[in-house]
Every structure is written in C-alpha cells, then in structure tokens.
Amino acid sequence: MELKGIHHVSALTANAKNNYHFYTELLGMRLVKKTVNQDDTSVYHLFYADEVGNPGTDLTFFEIPHAGTTYQGISSISGTSLRVPNDAALDYFENHFNEYDIDHDGISNQGERKVIHFRDPERQRLTLISDETNAGVAGGKVWEHSSVPVEKGIIGLGPSKLTVQDPGPTINVLTELLTFKQVGSYPSQIGGQEDILVFSTGEGGTGAEIHLEVRNDLPRERPGRGSVHHVAFRVANEEELTLWRDRLQEFRLPNSGLVERFYFKSLYFREPNGILFELATDGPGFATDEDVEYLGESLALPPYFEDQREEIEGKLKPLETEREH
C-alpha cells in the first residue's frame, strides 16, 4: 500500500474552447479525453496528457461557464507543476512564452531544480519543472503530433503545492495515513515566510511530490476559474483501493467509498485543512473506449451515460477537437 505518485490534477475553467487552445496549441499537450463531469453531465471534463494519458500525466479541467474570479488563499492546491525533460526544454519554453505573450517569471531555481512559474489566461498557477536531475518516477512520452518539439514537450505532472495556515494536520495525513515522507525543503519566494516543505512517496522525484507552503497572511481561498479542484494520487489497482478505503475508516476520515469513473476507479476525502484528495487506480485507462489514434476527438461517455447521449450533447456547447489524419 504505497502510493506511486501524482495520478492527475483537476482544475476549473470558464471557457472550454479557450482552455483547449491554450493547453494543446500553446503548451503542446494532447487532449486524450473529451467527456463530461460525471457529477454534472451538463459541463465538459477535458483531460490533457502525454500521448496516451498515462497515469501521472493528466491535467484535467471541469468547465464551469459562470465560474467567478479565484481569490487566492489558504486551504488550497495553490500550484500545479508540469514536467519537461531537461533544462534545455525550459530555455525553449521561455522563448516560446515570450513569443506568445504568456505571463511568466522566467527561469529560476526551486531547490536544486530549474523551473518557470507561469499563468494561463485564467490565472491558473502553473510551473514548468525540469527533469534534468530527476531520478524518481519516470515521465510519459510526448505525442508525436504535439505543437511543440517532441524532445522539448511536457512529459507529465510534477509536484502539487498545497497552501495551509496550520501545517500539522496536513503533515499528519501525508505521513501517518498516506505514504509520504519529508525529504527536504526550499526557500519561499515570499519574504518573511517559512521554507516550503517537500514530501515524497513511491519512487520519489518530480512525479511523486507534494510541496507544503505555510501562510499566516492570507484568508481562506475562494475558488473560481483558474483554481484547482483536487489532486489525485496513484494506486495500483482496485484491490489496493479497497484497502485504502478501510484505512481511511480506521483513521475516522469521512470518504466517498469507491467511485466508478470508468477510466479508473476513485476514492475521495478531505484532509483536515479542507483540501480535497483523490486516490485513483492506474487503469484501465483512456483507450478503453477509443482508438489511441483518435483519443479526445469526439465526445466520449462511459457506458452508464450512453442512453443519455442525445440529452447530454444538447446541453454542451460544440467544441471542435477533430484533427486531420
């Protein structure tokens, strides 16, 4: 029962069309699944990832058309990292961001790694992180039809940053309930704040870390467009997920029980600071209902929603995602 790393991160967007353009055309990720939010089928759920949507590479978005502004604060997932192969890839993206007027802070150091902090058009807090020195969980493989050079492209999710006021309860969940261990720290970019703590699980490295920031100068975050809904951690299979459910019950943490998501099975719970965690199985994956060559091009619905397809499609704004073959 050792978590294998980050499985996916799910965030909010108010505009699926603009979101699709940014993450595929400008960042070069592949849309591997165009489906709906299974808890509200009137809105899209878009999955961007590597060539086939390997676990640990998915950044997903729920479209909430009337989502308001995010007011940043504590009890939040305040940063999402995207891995690139090496420092040279950061040089490429720095020039790329300048060319396309993408808001960024240039290349800097985060501990011993090089990074670029940047924002998407909805102020999603993002970081490109170099795998130049990574020796942990392997990254994915860039799609051959990516809009950026394959050797420079995004190969998966890096560390998620959590921001809390009282770190103790969150640390307790990470280290006593889950399988994270503190492996280091690095200075905050904000003057007068404590160092950011680094926790790692599984094989470790950029694909298996949580970074914990302590802030005493912020109110509780009010989420909206550009905020993160939850972070999911990798579990090998359904059998192990069942054991995790039992473990959560032993810790007396309320949880969702096992939830069928078709592409994987999930379990949800909130840690004491209110941040939503998900545990998700590595399989069966996104090629379950679509040919790999055509992933993300048409609206995919799990079998239990197929009888509602006409009604569901009628509520969605058309989103053109087909490509020439």
Order of alpha helices (4+ residues) and beta strands (2+ residues): beta-alpha-beta-beta-beta-beta-alpha-beta-beta-beta-beta-alpha-beta-beta-beta-beta-alpha-beta-beta-beta-alpha
